[in-house]
Amino acid sequence: MSTLPQKRYTVEEYLNLEEGAEYKSQYYDGEIFAMAGASLSHNRIAANVVGILHDKLRGTACEVLPSDLMIKCPTGLYSYADTIVVCGKPEIMKHRDVHVLLNPQVIIEVLSDSTESFDRGKKFAHYRSIPSLAEYLLVAQDRYCIDQFWRDQTNDWRLDAVNGCDGIVEVKSLACSLAMSAVYERVEIPAVEVLPRFKPPFENL
């Protein structure tokens, strides 16, 4: 059985398609990948983070942007993040009505079952190629957990994990914090099942 070769797209063709697309897609190495829709919890977390950072960054040189602005990595990945922070003048590549950001300082992704392995692995590898990127936050939506990757002075990446509804994430490059209780406001976190304590046979005899 013969198979037809998969169509490969140029960057210009991808951007032309994305300009009028109903749903967002990612692009890498000639291939276009559709991005899945998000749950209510996912959208609430993303909206909470945008709101928190908008208030904290007011009057500074930094601004928070929601998920509709495309990011370009030097590796050739064109993608979208749930939340972006850019400091100073945004460096924008324009293609007609499509604007592509080149210099994010902080990228925040809300994890889901279908995207977590990509967000932690290959997508983060692409993001690390962005010279301006200082921090990358991965926010779980089924538990109180934020993994904070940050670039140190030797250009190595470090990881801090914050857990629990009372936790605080110190966003180092922005000199501000995210309270877990605010990030997860109105989000229903599944209860952790507590298993009964094991009782040896005849313990109560």
C-alpha positions as CSV (number, residue, x, y, z in Angstrom):
1,M,0.0,0.0,0.0
2,S,1.5,3.4,-1.0
3,T,1.2,6.5,1.1
4,L,1.1,10.0,-0.2
5,P,3.9,12.3,1.2
6,Q,2.8,14.6,3.9
7,K,2.6,18.3,2.7
8,R,5.2,20.5,4.2
9,Y,4.7,24.2,4.6
10,T,6.9,27.2,4.5
11,V,6.8,29.7,7.4
12,E,5.0,32.2,5.1
13,E,2.3,29.6,4.2
14,Y,1.8,28.8,7.9
15,L,1.5,32.5,8.9
16,N,-1.0,33.0,6.0
17,L,-3.1,30.1,7.3
18,E,-2.8,31.2,10.9
19,E,-4.0,34.7,10.0
20,G,-7.5,33.5,9.2
21,A,-7.6,30.3,11.2
22,E,-10.5,29.6,13.7
23,Y,-8.1,27.6,15.9
24,K,-4.5,28.2,16.8
25,S,-1.7,25.9,15.5
26,Q,2.0,25.4,16.1
27,Y,4.6,25.2,13.4
28,Y,8.0,23.5,13.3
29,D,10.2,22.2,10.5
30,G,7.5,22.4,7.8
31,E,4.7,20.8,9.8
32,I,1.7,22.4,11.4
33,F,0.2,21.0,14.6
34,A,-3.3,21.9,15.8
35,M,-3.5,23.0,19.4
36,A,-6.2,21.4,21.6
37,G,-8.9,23.3,23.4
38,A,-8.7,23.9,27.1
39,S,-10.8,23.0,30.1
40,L,-12.6,25.5,32.4
41,S,-10.0,25.0,35.1
42,H,-7.2,25.7,32.6
43,N,-8.8,28.9,31.5
44,R,-9.5,30.0,35.0
45,I,-5.9,29.5,36.0
46,A,-4.6,31.3,33.0
47,A,-7.0,34.2,33.6
48,N,-6.0,34.4,37.3
49,V,-2.3,34.6,36.4
50,V,-2.9,37.3,33.9
51,G,-4.9,39.3,36.4
52,I,-2.4,38.9,39.2
53,L,0.6,39.9,37.0
54,H,-1.3,42.8,35.4
55,D,-1.8,44.4,38.9
56,K,1.8,43.6,40.1
57,L,3.5,44.9,37.0
58,R,1.5,48.1,36.6
59,G,3.9,51.0,36.4
60,T,7.0,48.9,35.6
61,A,8.8,48.2,32.3
62,C,7.1,44.8,32.1
63,E,3.7,43.8,30.8
64,V,1.7,40.6,30.8
65,L,0.1,39.3,27.6
66,P,-2.5,36.5,27.2
67,S,-2.3,33.5,24.9
68,D,-3.2,35.1,21.6
69,L,0.3,36.4,20.8
70,M,2.5,34.0,18.9
71,I,6.1,33.3,20.0
72,K,9.0,32.5,17.7
73,C,12.0,30.5,19.0
74,P,15.4,30.6,17.3
75,T,15.1,26.9,16.8
76,G,12.2,27.6,14.3
77,L,9.3,26.7,16.5
78,Y,6.3,29.0,16.2
79,S,3.9,28.5,19.1
80,Y,1.6,30.1,21.7
81,A,1.9,30.1,25.5
82,D,-0.9,30.5,28.1
83,T,0.8,33.7,29.6
84,I,3.8,35.7,28.5
85,V,5.6,38.6,30.2
86,V,7.8,40.9,28.2
87,C,10.0,43.6,29.7
88,G,11.1,46.7,27.8
89,K,10.1,47.2,24.2
90,P,8.5,44.1,22.6
91,E,10.4,42.8,19.6
92,I,7.8,42.0,17.1
93,M,8.0,40.2,13.7
94,K,5.0,41.2,11.6
95,H,3.4,39.2,8.8
96,R,0.4,41.2,7.6
97,D,-2.0,41.0,10.6
98,V,0.0,38.3,12.5
99,H,2.3,39.6,15.2
100,V,5.1,37.3,16.5
101,L,6.9,38.0,19.7
102,L,10.7,37.4,19.8
103,N,11.7,38.5,23.3
104,P,9.6,37.0,26.1
105,Q,11.1,37.2,29.6
106,V,8.7,34.8,31.4
107,I,6.5,32.1,29.9
108,I,3.8,30.4,31.8
109,E,2.0,27.2,30.7
110,V,-1.0,25.5,32.3
111,L,-0.5,21.8,32.1
112,S,-3.0,19.2,30.8
113,D,-2.8,15.5,30.3
114,S,-2.4,15.9,26.6
115,T,0.3,18.6,26.6
116,E,2.3,18.0,29.8
117,S,5.0,15.8,28.3
118,F,5.5,18.2,25.4
119,D,5.5,21.3,27.6
120,R,8.1,19.8,30.0
121,G,10.2,18.3,27.2
122,K,10.5,19.4,23.6
123,K,8.7,22.7,24.0
124,F,10.9,23.7,26.9
125,A,13.9,22.8,24.9
126,H,12.8,25.2,22.1
127,Y,12.0,27.9,24.7
128,R,15.4,27.6,26.2
129,S,16.9,28.8,22.9
130,I,15.3,32.2,23.4
131,P,18.0,34.5,24.8
132,S,15.6,36.8,26.7
133,L,13.8,34.0,28.5
134,A,14.6,34.1,32.2
135,E,11.8,31.9,33.7
136,Y,9.4,29.2,32.7
137,L,6.5,28.3,35.0
138,L,4.4,25.1,34.6
139,V,1.2,25.2,36.5
140,A,-0.7,22.0,37.2
141,Q,-4.5,22.2,37.0
142,D,-5.4,19.1,39.0
143,R,-3.3,19.9,42.2
144,Y,-1.7,22.9,43.9
145,C,1.7,22.7,42.2
146,I,3.9,25.1,40.2
147,D,7.3,24.1,38.8
148,Q,9.4,27.1,38.3
149,F,12.4,26.9,36.0
150,W,14.8,29.8,36.1
151,R,18.1,30.7,34.4
152,D,20.9,31.5,36.7
153,Q,23.9,33.8,36.2
154,T,25.9,31.0,34.5
155,N,23.1,30.4,32.0
156,D,22.1,27.1,33.6
157,W,18.5,26.3,34.4
158,R,17.4,25.6,37.9
159,L,14.1,24.2,39.3
160,D,12.0,25.2,42.3
161,A,8.8,23.3,43.0
162,V,6.0,25.0,45.0
163,N,3.2,22.9,46.4
164,G,0.1,23.4,48.5
165,C,-2.6,26.1,48.5
166,D,-0.6,28.3,51.0
167,G,2.5,28.3,48.8
168,I,4.1,31.4,47.3
169,V,6.1,31.5,44.0
170,E,8.7,34.2,43.9
171,V,9.1,35.2,40.3
172,K,12.8,36.2,40.4
173,S,13.2,38.1,37.2
174,L,10.1,40.2,37.9
175,A,10.7,40.8,41.6
176,C,7.1,39.8,42.4
177,S,5.2,36.8,43.8
178,L,2.3,34.6,42.9
179,A,0.2,33.3,45.8
180,M,-1.1,29.8,45.1
181,S,-4.4,30.7,46.6
182,A,-4.9,33.4,44.0
183,V,-3.6,31.4,41.1
184,Y,-6.1,28.6,41.9
185,E,-9.0,30.9,42.8
186,R,-12.4,29.3,41.7
187,V,-10.6,26.2,40.5
188,E,-11.9,22.9,41.8
189,I,-9.0,20.7,42.9
190,P,-9.8,17.0,43.2
191,A,-9.7,15.7,46.7
192,V,-6.7,13.4,47.4
193,E,-7.9,10.0,48.3
194,V,-6.8,8.9,51.7
195,L,-6.4,5.1,52.0
196,P,-7.5,3.4,55.2
197,R,-4.6,2.5,57.6
198,F,-3.6,-1.2,57.2
199,K,-4.5,-3.3,60.2
200,P,-2.6,-6.5,60.8
201,P,-4.9,-9.6,61.2
202,F,-6.4,-10.0,64.7
203,E,-5.2,-6.5,65.7
204,N,-8.6,-5.8,67.4
205,L,-8.9,-9.1,69.1
